[in-house]
Amino acid sequence: MKVIHTSDWHIGQTLYQFSREEEHKYFFNQLKDIIIEEKPDALVISGDVFHSATPTVMSQRLYYHALVELSRLDDDLQIIVVAGNHDSPSRLEAPRELWAAFNVTVVGNLDFYRNDEENELPYDASKIQIPVKRDGVIVGWVLAVPFVNAGNYPSLDEDDTYSNRVFSFYNGLKNNLKTDSRYKENHSVVATGHFMVNEAALKNKDKMVGGIESVDSSGISSLSDIDYWAFGHVHHPQNIGNNEKMRYSGSPFALTFNEDYPHSVTVVNIENHILDVKIREISPLIPIIDFPSKPDSYDDASSVESVMEQLEEILDVESYVRLHVKSDTPVSEVQNAKIMDLFQSRKAKYCGVQVYLPKLENVENASMIRTLDEFKAISPYELGCSVYIKKYNQEMPDEMKALFKEVCDVVMK
């Protein structure tokens, strides 16, 4: 069985209020070419199709159009979509019956039984055990598991940790698959999952990754009957450790400035339970640029005036630009307006400025809270003032202090 694994499309996401629609279209065109070249049996999308649980009409239209276009590339191509933590399970799954006409299977959530004592599993396994066919013959299976809230994994009588419950869930699902009369030992098995694995590397502490509990990979990796784990949620493409059987395909292009690494989709060919994994890199339509570059500290950064003088060299390059400057005080509204004016009617898109301030001696130690009692003793007003000093390297202006004090007093009353 051959599958293309992708995830974390985040359709509808904006970067500093700039729409990413054209970038998604550019990605879908590349994905079409990869499907035509690779001729997979299945396209597996491991969650976070949309950026929001309430996507706009435009975002939904883009998604529907893309899936229909992809499904028309090959009558035998099966497309399997599972919901991620950013998606609305019910919204994603609502047109499930309609999608079946395009050979698309969508799984938004698990269907739990009201009385699980009558069944070996407390949920409908048949809904998420998807047979993959080639010329009408089953060649493998996709265990299409969507994002599941930590508390919804079946509980255990003992060793009831999150990792153990996840392992028990997949172990039960795998064993149930073997009871299907259509299952054969030579069938390939791919399992999806939308969660954080402990061993995954979060480059630059990717802020798009939500606070989901993490799973220890050692348990689920022991399920040898599962040939490949198609993970979603982490945007940095990577294997888990050195195990090519467990992989995050990553987002199709950089969704934040922290995601400054190559993006790709994963092509997995499984024959007699032996994997051949190929990485197909995706070219970005609009690159992200940290300009002049990311400095390590205040001393390494350039002044606002110097950066503004250098800007001309990139203003006619189609790109998202985040500036890095040093200053003894926060960038003023006047300075910011002047910077924005330079980008007017140019190809480069202004995405803010990162300011590096000189470090004040003893400021950090002076405002450090070391105990719970110290935290309880400090007032919201005092805490706000100390945070301002730490962030802006100077005292809060008197007028702002007066307004802030007034707000604090009203809230405390």
KEKE-3310 file (N, C-alpha, C; in steps of 0.2 Angstrom, whole numbers, plus 5000, padded with zeros to 4 digits):
npx = (5004:5002:5004:5001:5006:5000:4997:4990:4985:4978:4969:4962:4970:4978:4992:4998:4987:4987:4980:4981:4977:4980:4993:4989:4982:4993:5000:4991:4991:5004:5003:4994:5002:5012:5004:5000:5012:5017:5006:4998:4989:4981:4977:4982:4976:4981:4973:4969:4963:4957:4960:4952:4938:4927:4927:4928:4916:4923:4935:4930:4925:4937:4943:4933:4934:4947:4948:4939:4945:4957:4952:4948:4959:4962:4953:4954:4960:4959:4954:4957:4952:4955:4949:4957:4964:4961:4950:4932:4924:4911:4907:4916:4913:4900:4896:4899:4892:4890:4903:4907:4904:4914:4924:4930:4934:4928:4932:4927:4924:4925:4912:4904:4897:4881:4879:4892:4895:4889:4898:4914:4923:4921:4917:4912:4921:4921:4919:4931:4940:4947:4946:4958:4958:4964:4961:4949:4952:4957:4971:4976:4974:4968:4969:4959:4960:4954:4958:4957:4950:4960:4953:4944:4949:4947:4946:4957:4959:4970:4986:4983:4987:4989:4997:4996:4983:4981:4989:4982:4970:4974:4979:4968:4960:4968:4968:4955:4953:4959:4950:4941:4934:4939:4952:4969:4985:4995:4991:4994:4995:4991:4991:4982:4985:4982:4991:5003:5019:5031:5044:5046:5053:5052:5055:5061:5051:5037:5024:5011:5007:4996:4991:4992:4991:5006:5011:5020:5031:5036:5027:5016:5024:5028:5018:5018:5011:5006:5011:5014:5014:5004:5006:4999:4999:5011:5021:5033:5041:5046:5054:5049:5061:5073:5065:5057:5045:5036:5030:5028:5021:5020:5017:5011:5017:5026:5018:5021:5033:5042:5043:5054:5059:5062:5047:5035:5028:5024:5029:5024:5028:5023:5027:5025:5026:5037:5045:5046:5051:5048:5053:5044:5047:5039:5037:5038:5026:5026:5040:5046:5054:5067:5073:5086:5093:5090:5096:5107:5107:5105:5117:5121:5111:5104:5102:5086:5086:5096:5092:5080:5087:5092:5082:5077:5083:5075:5062:5055:5053:5043:5037:5035:5039:5048:5055:5071:5077:5088:5085:5085:5073:5056:5049:5042:5026:5026:5039:5035:5025:5032:5040:5030:5026:5036:5034:5022:5013:5023:5030:5034:5028:5024:5027:5028:5039:5053:5060:5075:5081:5092:5099:5094:5103:5101:5087:5079:5081:5076:5063:5059:5048:5048:5042:5025:5019:5025:5019:5006:5006:5009:5002:4990:4992:5006:5012:5009:5016:5029:5031:5030:5042:5051:5048:5049:5060:5061:5053:5035:5026:5020:5007:5001:5003:4993:4981:4981:4981:4969:4961:4964:4959:4946:4943:4946:4937)
npy = (4994:5011:5027:5045:5056:5070:5085:5097:5109:5120:5129:5145:5152:5167:5178:5190:5198:5195:5186:5169:5162:5161:5155:5143:5138:5137:5127:5116:5114:5109:5098:5091:5088:5080:5069:5064:5060:5050:5041:5036:5025:5030:5046:5053:5064:5071:5079:5095:5103:5115:5131:5137:5132:5137:5140:5152:5155:5156:5149:5136:5134:5134:5122:5112:5113:5110:5096:5090:5092:5085:5072:5069:5066:5053:5038:5028:5033:5035:5046:5051:5059:5066:5074:5088:5096:5109:5109:5108:5094:5090:5099:5096:5083:5083:5083:5070:5058:5064:5066:5053:5050:5055:5046:5050:5049:5055:5058:5064:5063:5050:5038:5034:5020:5019:5010:5001:4989:4979:4977:4974:4984:5002:5010:5014:5004:5001:5012:5019:5011:5009:5002:5001:5001:4993:4993:4987:4978:4974:4981:4986:4995:5009:5016:5027:5038:5052:5068:5066:5070:5070:5065:5057:5045:5028:5022:5014:5001:5000:5007:5020:5030:5044:5041:5026:5024:5029:5020:5008:5010:5010:4998:4990:4993:4989:4975:4973:4975:4964:4954:4956:4949:4952:4956:4953:4945:4950:4963:4980:4992:5008:5020:5034:5049:5063:5071:5076:5069:5063:5063:5071:5085:5101:5114:5130:5131:5131:5141:5138:5126:5118:5116:5101:5086:5075:5060:5045:5038:5025:5015:5014:5012:4999:4992:4982:4977:4988:4997:5010:5026:5040:5055:5070:5087:5093:5105:5104:5095:5078:5062:5052:5051:5040:5033:5028:5024:5031:5047:5064:5074:5087:5105:5112:5124:5138:5144:5152:5164:5157:5145:5142:5132:5118:5113:5099:5085:5068:5053:5036:5020:5004:4988:4971:4974:4981:4997:5011:5026:5042:5059:5073:5089:5105:5119:5136:5149:5162:5168:5169:5182:5186:5201:5213:5201:5187:5193:5189:5196:5212:5219:5213:5218:5229:5247:5256:5266:5262:5250:5254:5261:5250:5243:5245:5235:5223:5227:5225:5212:5198:5194:5189:5200:5202:5214:5217:5226:5236:5246:5259:5262:5257:5255:5269:5275:5284:5281:5268:5270:5277:5266:5258:5265:5264:5252:5253:5250:5242:5225:5218:5212:5219:5214:5217:5222:5217:5221:5224:5227:5235:5226:5229:5232:5221:5222:5210:5202:5210:5211:5198:5185:5173:5164:5157:5164:5177:5180:5181:5192:5203:5216:5218:5229:5233:5221:5223:5234:5230:5220:5228:5235:5225:5221:5232:5239:5250:5262:5262:5275:5290:5295:5283:5275:5280:5278:5264:5261:5266:5257:5245:5247:5248:5235:5227:5231)
npz = (5000:4996:5003:5004:5016:5025:5034:5046:5039:5041:5035:5032:5041:5046:5043:5052:5049:5035:5022:5019:5008:4994:4995:5000:4989:4981:4987:4986:4972:4970:4978:4970:4959:4965:4968:4956:4951:4960:4962:4973:4984:4994:5001:5016:5028:5042:5052:5059:5048:5046:5052:5062:5072:5068:5053:5039:5026:5014:5017:5019:5006:4999:5004:5001:4987:4984:4989:4980:4968:4970:4972:4959:4952:4951:4950:4958:4970:4987:4999:5015:5029:5045:5060:5068:5083:5081:5073:5071:5075:5072:5062:5052:5049:5045:5031:5028:5021:5009:5004:5002:4989:4982:4985:4997:5014:5029:5046:5060:5074:5087:5088:5102:5111:5119:5129:5133:5138:5130:5120:5113:5112:5117:5107:5090:5080:5067:5060:5060:5055:5040:5025:5012:4995:4980:4963:4967:4976:4993:5000:5011:5027:5035:5051:5056:5066:5074:5082:5100:5115:5130:5141:5135:5131:5133:5150:5162:5174:5181:5181:5175:5166:5155:5143:5144:5142:5130:5123:5126:5119:5105:5104:5107:5096:5085:5088:5086:5073:5067:5069:5059:5045:5033:5034:5031:5034:5027:5024:5024:5037:5043:5055:5061:5071:5082:5092:5104:5105:5116:5112:5102:5093:5096:5086:5090:5099:5094:5093:5088:5091:5102:5119:5122:5131:5132:5124:5128:5117:5117:5121:5111:5100:5101:5095:5084:5073:5067:5053:5050:5058:5056:5060:5066:5071:5077:5069:5063:5051:5055:5060:5074:5086:5080:5072:5058:5056:5063:5061:5060:5048:5046:5044:5028:5024:5031:5045:5055:5060:5067:5061:5052:5043:5031:5023:5020:5012:5016:5008:5008:5006:5008:5008:5011:5024:5025:5025:5014:5014:5008:5006:5001:4996:4999:4990:4995:4992:4996:5004:5021:5030:5041:5045:5048:5051:5063:5078:5091:5103:5111:5108:5096:5087:5075:5073:5073:5063:5055:5050:5043:5033:5026:5021:5008:4999:5000:4998:4986:4985:4985:5000:5017:5030:5045:5056:5065:5077:5087:5102:5114:5120:5119:5102:5095:5091:5080:5074:5070:5061:5051:5047:5042:5031:5022:5017:5009:4995:4990:4987:4997:5013:5028:5044:5057:5071:5080:5095:5103:5118:5129:5143:5159:5174:5188:5187:5184:5196:5205:5203:5204:5209:5222:5230:5234:5244:5242:5230:5233:5241:5233:5224:5210:5203:5206:5201:5188:5185:5187:5177:5166:5167:5165:5152:5144:5148:5155:5167:5169:5161:5170:5167:5161:5172:5181:5175:5174:5187:5191:5184:5190:5203:5201:5196:5207:5217)
capx = (5000:5006:5000:5004:5004:5000:4993:4990:4984:4976:4965:4959:4975:4981:4999:4998:4981:4987:4977:4985:4973:4984:4998:4986:4981:4999:5002:4987:4994:5010:5001:4991:5008:5015:4999:5000:5019:5018:5001:4996:4982:4977:4980:4979:4976:4980:4970:4970:4962:4955:4964:4947:4933:4922:4930:4924:4913:4929:4939:4927:4925:4944:4944:4929:4936:4954:4947:4936:4950:4962:4949:4947:4965:4963:4947:4956:4963:4955:4956:4955:4953:4953:4949:4963:4961:4958:4944:4926:4922:4904:4907:4920:4910:4893:4895:4902:4889:4891:4910:4908:4903:4921:4929:4933:4931:4930:4931:4927:4925:4923:4905:4904:4891:4878:4880:4898:4895:4887:4903:4921:4925:4916:4915:4911:4927:4920:4919:4938:4944:4945:4950:4961:4958:4967:4957:4944:4955:4959:4978:4978:4969:4970:4965:4958:4959:4954:4960:4953:4952:4963:4948:4939:4952:4945:4950:4960:4958:4976:4991:4978:4991:4987:5000:4994:4976:4982:4992:4977:4965:4976:4980:4961:4958:4972:4966:4948:4954:4961:4944:4937:4935:4942:4959:4974:4991:4999:4989:4998:4991:4993:4986:4983:4985:4984:4993:5010:5023:5036:5051:5046:5057:5048:5060:5059:5045:5032:5018:5005:5006:4992:4993:4989:4996:5010:5011:5026:5031:5038:5021:5013:5029:5028:5012:5022:5006:5005:5017:5016:5010:5004:5004:4998:4999:5017:5022:5040:5042:5051:5052:5050:5068:5076:5060:5054:5038:5032:5032:5024:5022:5021:5012:5013:5022:5027:5013:5023:5040:5046:5043:5058:5063:5059:5041:5035:5023:5028:5026:5026:5026:5023:5027:5027:5027:5044:5044:5051:5049:5051:5050:5043:5047:5034:5040:5033:5024:5029:5044:5046:5061:5068:5077:5092:5093:5089:5102:5107:5106:5105:5123:5121:5106:5106:5097:5080:5088:5101:5087:5076:5091:5094:5075:5076:5085:5070:5055:5052:5053:5036:5039:5033:5045:5048:5061:5074:5081:5089:5083:5085:5066:5051:5048:5036:5021:5029:5044:5032:5022:5037:5042:5025:5025:5041:5031:5016:5014:5028:5028:5035:5023:5026:5024:5030:5046:5055:5064:5080:5082:5098:5098:5096:5106:5097:5080:5076:5081:5072:5056:5057:5044:5051:5037:5018:5017:5027:5015:5000:5007:5010:4995:4990:4996:5013:5014:5009:5022:5036:5031:5031:5049:5054:5047:5051:5067:5060:5047:5029:5025:5016:5000:4999:5002:4987:4976:4982:4979:4962:4958:4965:4955:4939:4942:4947:4931)
capy = (5000:5017:5033:5051:5058:5077:5087:5104:5113:5127:5134:5151:5156:5173:5180:5198:5200:5194:5180:5164:5158:5160:5150:5136:5136:5135:5120:5111:5113:5105:5091:5087:5085:5074:5063:5062:5057:5045:5037:5033:5022:5034:5052:5054:5071:5069:5084:5103:5105:5122:5135:5138:5128:5141:5143:5156:5152:5156:5144:5130:5133:5132:5115:5108:5113:5106:5089:5087:5092:5080:5066:5068:5064:5045:5035:5023:5037:5036:5052:5050:5065:5066:5081:5089:5100:5115:5108:5106:5088:5089:5103:5093:5077:5084:5081:5063:5054:5067:5065:5046:5049:5056:5042:5053:5047:5060:5056:5070:5060:5043:5037:5030:5017:5021:5004:4998:4982:4974:4977:4973:4991:5006:5015:5010:5004:5000:5019:5022:5006:5011:4997:5004:4996:4995:4989:4984:4973:4977:4981:4989:4998:5015:5017:5034:5041:5059:5071:5064:5074:5066:5062:5052:5038:5023:5022:5008:4999:5001:5011:5024:5036:5046:5036:5020:5024:5029:5013:5003:5012:5008:4990:4987:4995:4984:4968:4972:4975:4957:4950:4958:4944:4955:4957:4947:4946:4954:4969:4986:4996:5014:5023:5041:5051:5070:5072:5077:5063:5066:5063:5076:5091:5107:5119:5137:5131:5133:5144:5136:5120:5119:5113:5095:5081:5072:5053:5042:5034:5018:5010:5013:5010:4992:4989:4980:4976:4995:4998:5017:5031:5046:5060:5077:5092:5096:5108:5103:5088:5074:5056:5052:5048:5038:5028:5031:5021:5036:5053:5070:5076:5094:5109:5113:5130:5141:5147:5158:5166:5152:5139:5143:5126:5115:5110:5094:5079:5061:5047:5030:5014:4998:4981:4965:4977:4985:5004:5015:5033:5048:5066:5078:5096:5109:5126:5141:5154:5168:5166:5173:5184:5190:5206:5210:5194:5187:5194:5185:5200:5219:5221:5211:5220:5236:5252:5257:5270:5258:5245:5257:5262:5244:5240:5245:5229:5218:5229:5223:5205:5196:5190:5192:5203:5204:5217:5216:5232:5238:5253:5260:5262:5254:5259:5274:5275:5288:5277:5262:5273:5278:5260:5255:5269:5262:5246:5255:5249:5237:5218:5215:5213:5221:5209:5220:5223:5214:5226:5222:5232:5234:5223:5233:5228:5219:5222:5204:5200:5215:5210:5191:5182:5167:5160:5158:5170:5183:5181:5183:5199:5208:5219:5218:5236:5232:5216:5226:5239:5226:5217:5233:5237:5219:5220:5238:5241:5257:5263:5264:5283:5292:5295:5276:5272:5283:5275:5257:5261:5266:5251:5240:5248:5246:5228:5224:5232)
capz = (5000:4996:5005:5005:5022:5026:5040:5048:5033:5044:5031:5036:5045:5043:5046:5053:5045:5028:5020:5016:5003:4988:4997:5001:4982:4978:4990:4983:4965:4971:4980:4964:4955:4968:4968:4949:4950:4965:4961:4979:4985:4999:5004:5023:5031:5050:5057:5058:5041:5047:5058:5067:5073:5064:5047:5035:5020:5009:5019:5018:4999:4997:5006:4997:4980:4984:4990:4974:4963:4971:4971:4952:4949:4950:4952:4964:4975:4993:5003:5022:5033:5052:5063:5073:5089:5079:5069:5074:5073:5069:5056:5047:5047:5043:5024:5027:5016:5002:5003:5000:4982:4979:4988:5003:5021:5034:5053:5065:5081:5089:5090:5108:5112:5126:5134:5131:5140:5125:5114:5116:5112:5119:5102:5084:5077:5060:5057:5059:5052:5033:5020:5006:4989:4973:4958:4970:4981:4999:5000:5017:5031:5039:5057:5055:5073:5075:5089:5105:5121:5134:5146:5132:5130:5138:5156:5164:5181:5184:5177:5171:5164:5148:5139:5144:5140:5122:5121:5126:5114:5099:5105:5106:5089:5081:5089:5083:5065:5066:5069:5053:5040:5027:5036:5030:5038:5022:5023:5027:5042:5044:5060:5062:5078:5082:5098:5105:5107:5120:5109:5096:5093:5094:5085:5092:5103:5090:5097:5085:5094:5108:5125:5123:5135:5127:5124:5127:5111:5118:5121:5104:5095:5102:5092:5078:5068:5064:5049:5050:5062:5052:5066:5065:5077:5077:5062:5061:5049:5058:5063:5081:5087:5073:5070:5052:5056:5067:5058:5059:5041:5047:5040:5021:5023:5037:5048:5059:5059:5071:5057:5047:5041:5025:5024:5015:5013:5016:5004:5012:5002:5012:5005:5015:5031:5025:5023:5009:5015:5004:5008:4995:4999:4996:4989:4998:4987:4999:5010:5027:5031:5047:5042:5043:5053:5070:5082:5098:5109:5109:5105:5089:5083:5071:5075:5069:5057:5050:5047:5038:5027:5022:5019:5000:4996:5000:4998:4980:4985:4988:5006:5024:5033:5052:5057:5071:5079:5094:5104:5121:5122:5114:5096:5096:5085:5075:5071:5067:5055:5046:5044:5038:5025:5017:5014:5005:4987:4988:4987:5004:5018:5035:5049:5064:5073:5086:5098:5107:5123:5134:5149:5165:5180:5194:5186:5185:5202:5210:5202:5204:5214:5223:5234:5234:5249:5239:5224:5236:5244:5228:5221:5203:5201:5207:5197:5181:5184:5186:5170:5161:5167:5162:5145:5140:5151:5158:5171:5166:5161:5175:5165:5161:5179:5184:5171:5176:5195:5191:5182:5195:5209:5199:5196:5214:5220)
cpx = (5004:5002:5004:5001:5005:4996:4993:4990:4982:4973:4962:4964:4977:4988:4999:4993:4981:4984:4982:4982:4977:4990:4995:4984:4987:5002:4998:4989:5000:5008:4998:4997:5011:5010:5000:5007:5019:5012:4999:4990:4978:4981:4977:4981:4975:4978:4972:4969:4961:4959:4959:4942:4927:4925:4925:4921:4919:4933:4936:4926:4931:4945:4940:4932:4943:4952:4944:4941:4955:4958:4948:4953:4966:4956:4948:4958:4958:4958:4953:4957:4951:4953:4955:4960:4959:4952:4938:4924:4916:4904:4910:4917:4903:4892:4898:4899:4890:4898:4911:4908:4910:4926:4933:4930:4933:4928:4932:4928:4923:4915:4905:4897:4888:4880:4886:4899:4893:4893:4910:4925:4920:4914:4915:4918:4927:4920:4926:4942:4943:4949:4952:4961:4962:4964:4952:4946:4958:4967:4981:4973:4972:4965:4964:4955:4959:4957:4955:4955:4955:4958:4944:4942:4949:4949:4952:4959:4964:4981:4987:4982:4988:4990:4998:4987:4976:4984:4986:4972:4968:4977:4973:4959:4962:4970:4959:4949:4956:4955:4939:4939:4938:4949:4963:4981:4996:4997:4993:4993:4994:4988:4988:4983:4986:4985:5001:5013:5029:5043:5051:5049:5053:5053:5057:5053:5039:5026:5011:5003:5002:4994:4990:4994:5000:5010:5018:5026:5032:5032:5018:5018:5030:5023:5015:5017:5004:5011:5019:5011:5010:5001:5003:4998:5005:5019:5029:5040:5047:5049:5053:5056:5071:5071:5056:5047:5033:5034:5026:5026:5023:5017:5015:5018:5022:5021:5014:5031:5045:5047:5048:5063:5059:5052:5039:5029:5027:5025:5029:5023:5028:5022:5029:5029:5034:5042:5049:5048:5052:5048:5050:5042:5042:5038:5035:5032:5027:5033:5044:5054:5062:5074:5080:5093:5091:5095:5101:5106:5106:5111:5124:5116:5108:5100:5091:5082:5092:5096:5083:5080:5092:5088:5075:5078:5080:5063:5051:5052:5047:5038:5035:5039:5044:5055:5064:5078:5083:5087:5084:5078:5062:5050:5042:5032:5023:5034:5040:5028:5026:5039:5037:5024:5030:5038:5025:5018:5020:5026:5029:5030:5025:5023:5027:5037:5048:5061:5069:5082:5088:5096:5099:5099:5101:5089:5076:5076:5077:5065:5054:5053:5046:5046:5030:5016:5019:5022:5008:5000:5007:5003:4996:4993:5003:5016:5014:5015:5029:5036:5032:5039:5053:5054:5050:5057:5066:5053:5041:5028:5019:5008:4997:4998:4995:4981:4975:4979:4972:4958:4958:4960:4948:4938:4942:4941:4925)
cpy = (5006:5023:5039:5054:5066:5079:5094:5109:5120:5132:5139:5155:5162:5175:5188:5201:5199:5187:5175:5160:5156:5155:5143:5133:5133:5128:5115:5109:5108:5098:5087:5084:5079:5068:5060:5058:5050:5040:5033:5030:5026:5041:5053:5060:5070:5075:5091:5105:5112:5125:5136:5133:5131:5144:5147:5152:5151:5150:5137:5129:5131:5125:5111:5107:5109:5099:5086:5087:5086:5073:5064:5066:5057:5042:5031:5027:5038:5042:5051:5056:5064:5073:5081:5093:5107:5115:5107:5100:5087:5093:5099:5086:5077:5081:5074:5059:5057:5065:5058:5045:5051:5052:5045:5051:5052:5058:5062:5068:5053:5043:5032:5027:5019:5016:5000:4991:4977:4973:4977:4980:4996:5011:5011:5010:5003:5007:5022:5017:5006:5006:5002:4999:4998:4990:4984:4979:4976:4976:4983:4992:5005:5016:5024:5037:5048:5062:5069:5067:5068:5062:5057:5046:5034:5022:5015:5007:5001:5004:5016:5031:5038:5042:5029:5019:5025:5023:5008:5004:5009:5000:4987:4988:4990:4977:4967:4972:4967:4952:4951:4952:4946:4956:4951:4950:4950:4961:4974:4989:5002:5017:5030:5043:5059:5072:5073:5071:5066:5068:5068:5082:5097:5113:5126:5137:5134:5135:5141:5129:5121:5115:5106:5090:5077:5064:5050:5037:5026:5013:5009:5011:5002:4988:4987:4979:4982:4997:5005:5021:5037:5051:5066:5081:5096:5098:5106:5096:5084:5067:5056:5048:5046:5033:5031:5028:5026:5043:5058:5073:5084:5098:5110:5119:5133:5145:5153:5159:5161:5146:5139:5137:5123:5112:5104:5090:5073:5056:5041:5024:5008:4992:4976:4968:4980:4992:5007:5022:5038:5054:5070:5085:5100:5116:5131:5146:5161:5166:5171:5175:5188:5195:5211:5203:5193:5188:5190:5189:5208:5221:5219:5214:5227:5241:5253:5261:5266:5253:5248:5259:5256:5241:5240:5239:5223:5220:5227:5215:5202:5191:5193:5194:5205:5207:5216:5222:5232:5245:5253:5261:5259:5258:5263:5273:5279:5284:5271:5265:5274:5272:5257:5259:5267:5255:5247:5254:5245:5230:5215:5217:5214:5217:5211:5220:5220:5219:5223:5227:5230:5231:5228:5229:5227:5220:5216:5201:5204:5213:5202:5189:5175:5162:5162:5164:5177:5185:5184:5190:5204:5210:5218:5224:5235:5227:5219:5230:5235:5223:5222:5235:5231:5219:5226:5242:5248:5257:5265:5272:5284:5292:5288:5273:5274:5279:5267:5256:5261:5260:5245:5241:5246:5238:5225:5225:5227)
cpz = (5000:4998:5005:5011:5023:5032:5041:5043:5036:5039:5034:5040:5042:5047:5046:5049:5038:5027:5017:5010:4997:4989:4998:4994:4979:4980:4987:4976:4966:4973:4974:4960:4958:4968:4961:4948:4954:4964:4968:4979:4989:5000:5011:5026:5038:5054:5056:5051:5041:5053:5064:5067:5069:5058:5043:5029:5015:5011:5018:5010:4996:4998:5002:4989:4979:4984:4983:4969:4964:4970:4964:4948:4947:4953:4958:4970:4981:4997:5010:5026:5040:5055:5068:5079:5087:5075:5073:5071:5069:5062:5050:5045:5044:5036:5023:5021:5009:5000:5000:4993:4979:4982:4993:5009:5026:5041:5057:5072:5081:5090:5096:5109:5119:5131:5131:5133:5135:5119:5117:5116:5114:5113:5096:5080:5070:5056:5056:5056:5044:5029:5014:5001:4983:4968:4961:4975:4987:4999:5007:5021:5034:5045:5058:5062:5073:5081:5094:5111:5126:5139:5142:5130:5135:5144:5158:5171:5184:5179:5172:5170:5157:5143:5138:5142:5132:5119:5121:5121:5107:5099:5104:5099:5084:5082:5086:5076:5063:5066:5063:5048:5034:5028:5034:5033:5033:5021:5027:5032:5044:5050:5061:5070:5078:5090:5099:5108:5110:5117:5103:5098:5091:5093:5086:5096:5099:5093:5094:5088:5101:5113:5126:5126:5130:5129:5124:5122:5112:5118:5114:5099:5095:5098:5085:5072:5064:5060:5050:5054:5058:5057:5063:5072:5077:5069:5059:5058:5052:5060:5070:5083:5080:5070:5064:5052:5060:5065:5059:5052:5041:5043:5033:5020:5030:5039:5053:5057:5062:5066:5051:5045:5035:5027:5018:5016:5013:5012:5007:5008:5006:5008:5009:5022:5031:5022:5018:5010:5011:5006:5002:4998:4995:4996:4991:4992:4990:5005:5016:5028:5037:5045:5048:5045:5060:5074:5088:5104:5106:5106:5098:5084:5080:5074:5071:5062:5052:5047:5042:5032:5023:5019:5011:4997:4996:4999:4991:4979:4989:4994:5012:5028:5041:5053:5064:5072:5086:5096:5112:5124:5117:5107:5096:5090:5079:5071:5067:5061:5050:5043:5039:5031:5020:5014:5009:4998:4985:4989:4994:5009:5025:5040:5056:5065:5079:5089:5103:5112:5127:5140:5155:5171:5185:5193:5187:5192:5207:5209:5203:5210:5215:5226:5232:5238:5246:5233:5227:5238:5239:5225:5213:5200:5201:5202:5189:5180:5183:5180:5165:5161:5164:5154:5141:5143:5153:5163:5167:5166:5166:5173:5164:5167:5182:5181:5174:5183:5195:5189:5187:5201:5207:5199:5203:5218:5218)
residu = (MET:LYS:VAL:ILE:HIS:THR:SER:ASP:TRP:HIS:ILE:GLY:GLN:THR:LEU:TYR:GLN:PHE:SER:ARG:GLU:GLU:GLU:HIS:LYS:TYR:PHE:PHE:ASN:GLN:LEU:LYS:ASP:ILE:ILE:ILE:GLU:GLU:LYS:PRO:ASP:ALA:LEU:VAL:ILE:SER:GLY:ASP:VAL:PHE:HIS:SER:ALA:THR:PRO:THR:VAL:MET:SER:GLN:ARG:LEU:TYR:TYR:HIS:ALA:LEU:VAL:GLU:LEU:SER:ARG:LEU:ASP:ASP:ASP:LEU:GLN:ILE:ILE:VAL:VAL:ALA:GLY:ASN:HIS:ASP:SER:PRO:SER:ARG:LEU:GLU:ALA:PRO:ARG:GLU:LEU:TRP:ALA:ALA:PHE:ASN:VAL:THR:VAL:VAL:GLY:ASN:LEU:ASP:PHE:TYR:ARG:ASN:ASP:GLU:GLU:ASN:GLU:LEU:PRO:TYR:ASP:ALA:SER:LYS:ILE:GLN:ILE:PRO:VAL:LYS:ARG:ASP:GLY:VAL:ILE:VAL:GLY:TRP:VAL:LEU:ALA:VAL:PRO:PHE:VAL:ASN:ALA:GLY:ASN:TYR:PRO:SER:LEU:ASP:GLU:ASP:ASP:THR:TYR:SER:ASN:ARG:VAL:PHE:SER:PHE:TYR:ASN:GLY:LEU:LYS:ASN:ASN:LEU:LYS:THR:ASP:SER:ARG:TYR:LYS:GLU:ASN:HIS:SER:VAL:VAL:ALA:THR:GLY:HIS:PHE:MET:VAL:ASN:GLU:ALA:ALA:LEU:LYS:ASN:LYS:ASP:LYS:MET:VAL:GLY:GLY:ILE:GLU:SER:VAL:ASP:SER:SER:GLY:ILE:SER:SER:LEU:SER:ASP:ILE:ASP:TYR:TRP:ALA:PHE:GLY:HIS:VAL:HIS:HIS:PRO:GLN:ASN:ILE:GLY:ASN:ASN:GLU:LYS:MET:ARG:TYR:SER:GLY:SER:PRO:PHE:ALA:LEU:THR:PHE:ASN:GLU:ASP:TYR:PRO:HIS:SER:VAL:THR:VAL:VAL:ASN:ILE:GLU:ASN:HIS:ILE:LEU:ASP:VAL:LYS:ILE:ARG:GLU:ILE:SER:PRO:LEU:ILE:PRO:ILE:ILE:ASP:PHE:PRO:SER:LYS:PRO:ASP:SER:TYR:ASP:ASP:ALA:SER:SER:VAL:GLU:SER:VAL:MET:GLU:GLN:LEU:GLU:GLU:ILE:LEU:ASP:VAL:GLU:SER:TYR:VAL:ARG:LEU:HIS:VAL:LYS:SER:ASP:THR:PRO:VAL:SER:GLU:VAL:GLN:ASN:ALA:LYS:ILE:MET:ASP:LEU:PHE:GLN:SER:ARG:LYS:ALA:LYS:TYR:CYS:GLY:VAL:GLN:VAL:TYR:LEU:PRO:LYS:LEU:GLU:ASN:VAL:GLU:ASN:ALA:SER:MET:ILE:ARG:THR:LEU:ASP:GLU:PHE:LYS:ALA:ILE:SER:PRO:TYR:GLU:LEU:GLY:CYS:SER:VAL:TYR:ILE:LYS:LYS:TYR:ASN:GLN:GLU:MET:PRO:ASP:GLU:MET:LYS:ALA:LEU:PHE:LYS:GLU:VAL:CYS:ASP:VAL:VAL:MET:LYS)
# end
